[in-house]
Amino acid sequence: MLMILFLTTLAQADDQTFRAPSYFTPVFLALLVGGAFIWLVAAVLGFSRARVFGSSTRWFALSTACLIVYHLQLLVLGFGVAQRDNNFVLGIGAFFNLFVALGGVCAIIGFVRLTDPRP
């Protein structure tokens, strides 16, 4: 529902004048790039330690990889907004939370496998 409200507001942006605060762009980009980098480090550490700690670690690493793709998808969505291509934005926006949901499923599977004793 929130996504529909956001996209509706985005579609009406040509009719209204809005001035973003001066700090918005640098803070947004720093958090986006920083978050993607931190998730990348988590994915590398997870996959490198999966052999030692078992399959649950592999599922957590897959979860972090899904969140990296989510960050990339947010970048692509921003590119579509900058190009003012509503079809592109709506096409990407329809699947916007897909990788967050997949990451959640991978984390749940990781927690389930974490409680199973190793043979």
Beta strands, then each sheet from edge to edge (+ up, - down):
end
